Amino acid sequence: MTKGLGLRLGVGLGLATSLSLPAWADTAQPNGSAPVVQAGAVRISTAVVVTGILPEDLSRLPGSSAIIDQERLEAMNPQSAKEVLRLVPGVSVTEEDALGLKLNVSVRGLNPRRSSRTLLMEDGVPIQPAPYADPSAHYYPPLDRVERIELRRGSGQIPYGPQSVGGMINFVTQPAPAGPLARLRLEAGERGFSSGHLALGSGHDSFGAGMFLTRKSVDGIREGHDTDVTDAVLRARIDLGETHSLDLKLGSYAESTGLTEGGLNQARFDISPYYNPFKDDHFELDRKSAQMTHTWTPDADFSLATQIYATDLFRASYRQADTSVDPMVANPATGCTGAARTNYEVFAPLCGNKMRPRSFEIKGVESRLQWQTGALGGDILLDAGARAHFEDTDRKRYNGLTPDAREDSPGTLLRDHNQIQTNAYSGFLTAAWTRGDLTLTLGIRVEQVETTNTSLAANFVTTGLTTTHQETSWLPGAGIVWAPSDQLSIFAGVHRGFAPPRPDRDFDPNAPFKRVKSETSTETEIGVRLRPSNDSRLEATVYNMRLEDIIVEGALVGGRSGSFVNAGEALHQGLELSGDWTLGPVKLLGAYSYLATARLESDVDLGASGVRGNRIPYAPEHMADVALQLGILEGADLEIGVNYVGEQFANASNTTVASADGLSGLIPSRTLWRASLNVRLPDSDTRIFATAENLTDEVYISSRVDGLFAGNPRLLSFGFVTEF
C-alpha cells in the first residue's frame, strides 16, 4: 500500500507541476533527409518529440527503429496500412479484411491477433480500445491524413507503454496548416473500392486550423464483406507567445462492415476461398476522440509538453452461429443441437446469433520534459514523464434466436455482462550521456496497474462477483551507441518489456482458477548502420528476446481456436536487414527477416504436454520485401515490389496436416507482387496514380483462426490528388 500511494503521489505531483494543459506540438519529420524506410539512430535533441515517438535525429538511438515517410507513401499509394507495415523487417501482418481495419500485426514472431502485443498510437497517444485491459486493434487513422509511420523497438522504447513486449507503431498525422490548405484525393477500383479525402484549412505563423474528411468503401475479401468507413478530424494550432504553443485535435470515426469472424472448413475453402455462409454477420464501430497538448519551451535546453486525451468507443459484432453449446440456444426442435461446424448452410439459420456490444471510455493526462545540460565531461539529455490513465469498459454478450437478431429482438437473452475499470499510473526517466563518439543511455519505466472485473451476468445467470488484479512492474533498459563517423553507427541495448493480462479472459471472477499471468520479456539487440555514400544505406540488427509466461492461442489443450493458456517461457532470436541503393533514376529498396528461433521453452501449465521445443504459431522463419523504383519519364515514376512470407504453424502443437474443420494445419508460404505508377501533370499540383496489390491474383491462406481465411485478392485502383 505504501508503494502504491507513493507512486500515485509522484505521478500526481509530476502532472501538477507541469503548469499546463496538454497538446502535442507538431515536429518536423525525424531526420528529414532519412531514407524511406530507415532503421534508426539519435543525436541528442533539444526538442520534445510529441506527435512522434522518435527523436529528430536517429544517429544515437540505442535500439532499432524504422520510419516510413511521406515520400515512400506517395510512391506506393497503399490501399491500407497492412501493405505499408510489411516493408519493415521483423513485422508480419495477418490479413482479415480488405482495408486492414482489423490490424493483426506481429513483431518478431509474437502473436499477431488484433496486434495485442504491439502498442499502436496516433500522434503519440495509444489507440487500442483499452490499451491495458483490451488492446485488440480495431482502428488506425486513414493513410490519407498520415504524414509518416514510425516503429520503435529495443531499449529505446522505455518512454512508452503498456504493451512494450513487441514494440510500438505510431501513426503521425498531418498537423494544422501553417498556410492555405486545399487538397482533394479521389480513388476508385475493383470490387467496389472507392476512396475520397478532402483537406481544407488555413494558417499563419501563430495560428492554424484544418479539417480532414475521409470516406472509403470496398466489397471486402469474402462475399458480403461490404465495408464503409467515415473519418473526420478538426485540428488547430495556437502559438501563445514565443515559448508556449497549444495543439487541439477532435476526431470522429465510424465503420460498418459485413465482416464475419467465422472461417471456412477445408471442403468449402477448396470450392471457393471467398465464400461466406454467414450472410447476416455484421460489425460496427463508432469512435470519438479528443486530444489537447500544451508545449512550453523557455530556452533551447529545456522543453515540457503536457497532454490531455480522451476516447469514447463503441463496437458491436453480430455473429451468425452454425453450432451452439449454450443450453439457452441449443434447440433440438429446430435442429440446433451443438452439431459439428461442417454443415454451415443447414445449421446457421437454426442456431441464431451471438452479439457482442462493447463500450470503452478512456481518459488520461501525461507530461513529458527534456532537459539538456553538460556533465561528466560530456552532454547529458534527461527525458522524463508521468501519466495517469483510466479505462472503463462495458462488455455484453447476447444470444439471439434468429441469424439477424439484435439486442432488442424477441427471445434475445443476455448471456454475459462484465464491467471493467482500470487505473494505471506510470512514469519513466532516461538519461543519455554523450562524449565524443560514445553515447550511453540508462532508463527505467514503472507501471502500476489496478484492474477490477465485475461480472453482472454469466451463462444467463445474474452473478455480481468481482475480482481485482494489482501489479507494479519496474522496467529497466540500457543502451550504448558508438558513432565514429557519419557513415558508421553501432548500437547495443537491453530492456525489460511488459504486457498486462486481459481481464475478459485472464481473471474472470466466475472462474478464478483460470487466470493467466502477465507476460514479461527481456530483449537484447546489437545493430550496425552503414552509409557508404549518400546514395546507399545498409542496416542490420540481431536480437534475442526471452518471454516468461507467454500467452499462446491454439487447440493444444483440446479446445477450439480462441482458447488461451500460459505456455511458460519462449525464446525468439533473429536477424533483420534493410537497405537501399540509388543510381540515377533507379532506386532499389529491400528488407529481410530471419526469425531463426521462435520456440516454446516449456510445456503448457494446464495439464497438456508435448509442446516444449515447438515453434510459436504465426511466426514465419523467413520474410522479405524488395522494391524497384524507376523514373521512366519526366514527372512519371513506377514502383514494382514483391513481398514474401514463409510458411507458418497455426497452433502450438505445430500441426501440419489440414483438418476438415479448417482450424489446424500448415499455413503455406506466399509471394505477393505489387505495382504503383505516379504521373505528375506539368505546371500543376495534380498527381495521377494507379496501384495494384496482389498483382498476380494469388489465392493464399492468411489465417486459420476460427477456420480458413483467404488473403486479399487482386485490387486495382486509379485516382488523382490535387491541391487548389
Secondary structure, DSSP 8 states (H G I E B T S, - for coil): -HHHHHHHHHHHHHHHTT-S---------TTTT--SB--------SS---SSSS-S--TT-SS-EEEE-HHHHHHH--SSHHHHHTTSTTEEE---STT--S--EEETT---GGGTTSEEEETTEE-SSBTTTB--------GGGEEEEEEE-GGGGTTS-S--SS-EEEEEE----SS-EEEEEEEEESTT-EEEEEEEEEE-SSEEEEEEEEEEEE--SSTT--EEEEEEEEEEEEE-SSSEEEEEEEEEEEEEE------B-HHHHHH-TT--S-TT-EEEEEEEEEEEEEEEEEETTEEEEEEEEEEEEEEEEEEE-S----TTT-BTTTTBSS--TT-HHHHTTTS-EEEEEEEEEEEEEEEEEEEEEEETTEEEEEEEEEEEEEEEEEEEEEEESSTT--TTSTT-EEEEEEEEEEEEEEEEEEEEEEETTEEEEEEEEEEEEEEEEEEEEETTEEEEEEEEEEEEEEEEEEEEEEEEETTEEEEEEEEEEEE---HHHHS-TT-GGG----EEEEEEEEEEEEEEETTEEEEEEEEEEEEES-EEESSTTSS-TT-EEE---EEEEEEEEEEEEEETTEEEEEEEEEEEEEEE-S--TTS--S-TT-B-TT--SEEEEEEEEEEEETTEEEEEEEEEE--EESSTT---S--TTSSSSEE--EEEEEEEEEEE-TTSSEEEEEEEESTT----EEE-TTSBEE----EEEEEEEEE-
